[in-house]
């Protein structure tokens, strides 16, 4: 991108630029640029006094974190796409950059080419964020789209995602929700002004979802997405969570398919806003990185202090047990008289009120029931599941998911 769009990028910055050196891991890999531009000595890049800006695209905390910190200590501006590093150490690094009059930008860390960080820092900064919900991982969204449209089971859809290069050989980071949790932590930290600790982000992945749950969700007017959700629970506290969620088909996020990402936000003055686009891949990431690079160049040309906006550490988070929402539940029961009465009684004992129900006979003496509840505290719902399992009527609690009805 820096090569192909060099002339227009230079005009937008207001001055020319030169790519001095590129740090690499594998020296044997064929490359189109001159060999003299590449080095495996990454330390030499952050120590070079002739380099003004470092672009970090390695990922992970070690060694990337030490290199980014050293670059800042050596008075270099930094642009990074490293979500894990920013999620875990962003507050400290941004404060370091600000204290030295430097830029530290990380638009590409969340949402690939979708502009999310800068709007939260600037255009939407005057709003109090009342809720954010995002599809922030293209791999899981592709898998769930295949399950929804093709009727595939999870393992089949995952194998197809791997065959197409959308999922790694080890898909843990994506399908177990780690990737989304890093991005949720970053967005929440920017929106609410304090770094969210990673152990304060509740996380579940998508391995438990079956095509049967997808089918029932569709029947009830919903689709299932892996969502990152953040909302304030008190003036100084938030609830941040990542988990499979039933969302109404009418919600804008429901139509985000395949490898696309999106963030839906509700602000107290702006109302509902949604950003969507390609959330991963080399080209969208390059777009965000180069956009940040242009911003850095303009700041250098202007001779002003860096535009890094620091945020403090120590965001307080609420536990998932405090959540109040609706739930989807699928159970197997003994098909005999008074079963529904027993279930209704157990639900009533824990203030669980039912909004919808679907039933079918499985075989002689067994049935399957799907419930949607009205909003109830999560701890009460979990307690009701234990009571159902001990009632002698419910054979299996097959699956349950949280439901979002935000419009």
BELKAFEN-V749760 format. One record per residue. RES is the residue in one letter. SS is DSSP state (helix for helix, strand for strand, loop for the rest). PHI is phi as a letter, one per 20 degrees, with the letter a starting at -180 (* if undefined). Layout:
# BELKAFEN-V749760
RES|SS|PHI ; RES|SS|PHI
This chain:
# BELKAFEN-V749760
X|loop|* ; X|loop|f ; X|loop|f ; X|loop|f ; X|loop|d ; X|helix|g ; X|helix|f ; X|helix|f ; X|helix|f ; X|helix|f ; X|helix|f ; X|helix|f ; X|helix|f ; X|loop|o ; X|loop|b ; X|loop|f ; X|loop|b ; X|loop|c ; X|loop|e ; X|loop|e ; X|loop|b ; X|strand|c ; X|strand|e ; X|loop|c ; X|loop|e ; X|loop|d ; X|loop|f ; X|loop|e ; X|loop|f ; X|loop|f ; X|loop|c ; X|loop|e ; X|loop|e ; X|loop|g ; X|helix|g ; X|helix|f ; X|helix|e ; X|strand|d ; X|strand|b ; X|loop|e ; X|loop|e ; X|helix|f ; X|helix|f ; X|helix|f ; X|helix|f ; X|helix|f ; X|helix|e ; X|loop|f ; X|loop|f ; X|loop|e ; X|loop|e ; X|loop|e ; X|strand|c ; X|strand|d ; X|strand|d ; X|strand|d ; X|loop|c ; X|loop|e ; X|loop|n ; X|loop|m ; X|loop|e ; X|loop|c ; X|loop|e ; X|helix|g ; X|helix|f ; X|helix|f ; X|helix|f ; X|helix|f ; X|helix|f ; X|helix|f ; X|helix|g ; X|helix|f ; X|helix|f ; X|loop|e ; X|loop|m ; X|loop|d ; X|strand|f ; X|strand|c ; X|strand|d ; X|strand|c ; X|loop|d ; X|loop|e ; X|helix|f ; X|helix|f ; X|helix|f ; X|helix|f ; X|helix|f ; X|helix|e ; X|helix|c ; X|helix|g ; X|helix|g ; X|helix|f ; X|helix|f ; X|helix|f ; X|helix|f ; X|helix|f ; X|helix|f ; X|helix|f ; X|helix|f ; X|loop|d ; X|loop|m ; X|loop|d ; X|loop|e ; X|strand|c ; X|strand|d ; X|loop|b ; X|helix|g ; X|helix|f ; X|helix|f ; X|loop|c ; X|loop|n ; X|loop|l ; X|loop|e ; X|loop|e ; X|loop|f ; X|loop|c ; X|helix|f ; X|helix|f ; X|helix|f ; X|helix|f ; X|helix|f ; X|loop|c ; X|loop|f ; X|loop|d ; X|loop|f ; X|loop|f ; X|loop|e ; X|loop|e ; X|strand|f ; X|strand|e ; X|strand|a ; X|strand|c ; X|strand|c ; X|strand|b ; X|strand|e ; X|loop|d ; X|loop|c ; X|helix|f ; X|helix|f ; X|helix|f ; X|helix|f ; X|helix|f ; X|helix|f ; X|helix|f ; X|helix|f ; X|helix|f ; X|helix|f ; X|helix|f ; X|helix|e ; X|helix|d ; X|loop|m ; X|loop|f ; X|loop|f ; X|helix|g ; X|helix|f ; X|helix|f ; X|helix|f ; X|helix|f ; X|helix|f ; X|helix|f ; X|helix|f ; X|helix|f ; X|helix|f ; X|loop|e ; X|loop|n ; X|loop|e ; X|loop|c ; X|loop|f ; X|loop|g ; X|loop|d ; X|loop|e ; X|helix|g ; X|helix|g ; X|helix|e ; X|helix|f ; X|loop|e ; X|loop|n ; X|helix|f ; X|helix|g ; X|helix|f ; X|helix|f ; X|helix|f ; X|helix|f ; X|helix|f ; X|helix|f ; X|helix|f ; X|helix|f ; X|helix|f ; X|helix|f ; X|helix|f ; X|helix|f ; X|helix|d ; X|loop|n ; X|strand|b ; X|strand|f ; X|strand|e ; X|loop|f ; X|helix|f ; X|helix|f ; X|helix|e ; X|strand|d ; X|strand|f ; X|strand|c ; X|loop|c ; X|loop|d ; X|loop|d ; X|loop|f ; X|loop|e ; X|loop|f ; X|loop|d ; X|helix|f ; X|helix|f ; X|helix|f ; X|helix|g ; X|helix|f ; X|helix|f ; X|helix|g ; X|helix|f ; X|helix|f ; X|loop|e ; X|loop|n ; X|strand|c ; X|strand|c ; X|strand|d ; X|strand|c ; X|strand|e ; X|strand|d ; X|strand|e ; X|strand|c ; X|strand|c ; X|strand|b ; X|strand|f ; X|strand|d ; X|strand|a ; X|loop|g ; X|loop|c ; X|strand|b ; X|strand|c ; X|strand|d ; X|strand|d ; X|strand|b ; X|strand|c ; X|strand|a ; X|strand|f ; X|strand|b ; X|strand|e ; X|strand|c ; X|strand|g ; X|loop|f ; X|loop|f ; X|loop|f ; X|helix|g ; X|helix|f ; X|helix|f ; X|helix|e ; X|loop|e ; X|loop|d ; X|loop|m ; X|loop|e ; X|strand|f ; X|strand|d ; X|strand|a ; X|strand|c ; X|strand|d ; X|strand|c ; X|strand|d ; X|strand|d ; X|loop|f ; X|loop|d ; X|loop|f ; X|strand|m ; X|strand|e ; X|strand|c ; X|strand|c ; X|strand|d ; X|strand|b ; X|strand|r ; X|strand|f ; X|loop|e ; X|loop|b ; X|loop|o ; X|helix|f ; X|helix|f ; X|helix|f ; X|helix|f ; X|helix|g ; X|helix|g ; X|helix|f ; X|helix|f ; X|helix|f ; X|helix|f ; X|helix|f ; X|helix|f ; X|helix|f ; X|helix|f ; X|helix|f ; X|helix|g ; X|helix|f ; X|helix|f ; X|helix|f ; X|helix|f ; X|helix|f ; X|loop|m ; X|loop|e ; X|loop|f ; X|loop|g ; X|loop|e ; X|loop|g ; X|loop|d ; X|loop|f ; X|loop|c ; X|strand|f ; X|strand|e ; X|strand|n ; X|strand|f ; X|strand|e ; X|strand|c ; X|loop|e ; X|loop|f ; X|helix|f ; X|helix|f ; X|helix|e ; X|loop|f ; X|strand|c ; X|strand|b ; X|strand|e ; X|strand|c ; X|strand|d ; X|strand|c ; X|strand|c ; X|strand|c ; X|strand|d ; X|strand|c ; X|strand|f ; X|loop|e ; X|loop|b ; X|loop|g ; X|loop|m ; X|helix|f ; X|helix|f ; X|helix|f ; X|helix|f ; X|helix|f ; X|helix|f ; X|helix|f ; X|helix|f ; X|helix|g ; X|helix|f ; X|helix|f ; X|loop|d ; X|loop|m ; X|loop|e ; X|loop|d ; X|strand|e ; X|strand|d ; X|strand|b ; X|strand|b ; X|strand|c ; X|strand|c ; X|strand|b ; X|strand|e ; X|strand|e ; X|strand|a ; X|loop|g ; X|loop|n ; X|strand|c ; X|strand|c ; X|strand|d ; X|strand|c ; X|strand|d ; X|strand|d ; X|strand|d ; X|strand|d ; X|loop|f ; X|loop|g ; X|strand|b ; X|strand|f ; X|helix|g ; X|helix|f ; X|helix|f ; X|helix|f ; X|helix|f ; X|helix|f ; X|helix|f ; X|helix|f ; X|helix|f ; X|helix|f ; X|helix|f ; X|helix|f ; X|loop|e ; X|loop|e ; X|loop|n ; X|loop|d ; X|strand|e ; X|strand|f ; X|strand|b ; X|strand|e ; X|strand|f ; X|strand|a ; X|strand|b ; X|strand|b ; X|strand|e ; X|strand|c ; X|strand|d ; X|loop|d ; X|loop|f ; X|loop|d
